[in-house]
Amino acid sequence: MPRIALIPGDGIGLEVVREARRVLEHVASSEGFDIELTDWDLGADRFLRDGITITDEEFRSLDEDHDAVLLGALGDPRVPGNQHAKDILLGMRFKLDLYVNFRPCVLLSPALTPLKDVKGPLRLDIFRENTEGEYTGIGGVFKDGTPDEIALEENIATRKGVERIIRAAFDYADTRGRGRVTLVDKSNVMRHVGGLWRRVFSEVGQEYPDIEQDAMYVDAMAMDLVRRPERYEVIVASNLFGDIVSDLAAEVTGGLGLAPSANIHPGRNALFEPVHGSAPDIAGTGRANPIGAIRCVGLLFDHFGYRDVAERIESAVIASIEVGSTTPDLGGQLSTQEVGDWLLRHFDTALPRTTNQEASDRND
Ligand code: ATP
């Protein structure tokens, strides 16, 4: 029985996780899956109330007593610097060693891309290294506040860290029938770290002779993702480049409200979170799009081996977009909860998924 911790967090995190939870419970009960959900009060309110972000015992429990975490968003204007968000989110990534940040960016409907001319279906599966790079906090300032100030932020790349994320990307391409893996780096300038990435990419790539492989500098990739995104399939990158490229890819495939992500240590634990933040500007208005969080539920079922369930959630989401049953960010008029209602109804009535579009047209 998968044990899942729910951390709604802050702002619209509470609203979107409420809908994701309904989908999770509904699908589990209609498919006969046994899941155990626990609610976690982590976020700005708790920090402001108790002065605690997250304790070591809570990290331990998330790691050892749970199989997965579903997180909404962390970030609150009342907390300067969002220290709580860093402690909780980066803490989980590092302490649970969630080294794969998987961000599938799929164009669910041609109308959703801001690009003029996208040829063919678009699916960019991004594998971002999640535990190294510029995110370890190693560095410091010297003579701060003076004209001679020096600031250092180290870029950490270990053979182990680079190899395991590259291997995860190739394994995924191999098992999901994807034809190309592209490495993103800046090895013309960052020769030491970039050189390690290139060498390991080429070594691991030799184990996958049937998969096309190439490497791009990050600036060229930024250009190409706008010019011809359909050329790419699986992309693997360091922590920082993966962050930037995946935001660009998310925007090209429909925007922040739709994109899910998974932080995974294969075989140990996984944390699922929508790519968007806490969006304080719309929190409490009922305008938050819950699809990113609901697609996280799909990734979660996929992670536990129920790929068909994930695909059915994806089908329901596509159908809702096709008929305009969406929140205002996608041009619709439904509230967060109404989108949740629509998807629950559709998940039940529109299966099997091959016929779901016809069914959605009949039902709505
Ligand atoms: P963070 O620093 O936590 O990433 P941010 O402010 O950079 O936060 P978001 O909180 O994701 O980014 O919000 C960016 C913009 O996108 C805001 O205007 C917000 O209203 C909008 N937005 C984000 N998520 C959603 C959503 N699920 N539905 C609708 N609009 C959203």
Boltz pocket constraint, residues with backbone or C-beta under 6 A from the ligand:
constraints:
  - pocket:
      binder: B
      contacts: [[A, 12], [A, 74], [A, 75], [A, 256], [A, 257], [A, 258], [A, 275], [A, 276], [A, 277], [A, 278], [A, 279], [A, 280], [A, 281], [A, 282], [A, 287], [A, 288], [A, 289], [A, 290], [A, 292], [A, 329]]
      max_distance: 6.0
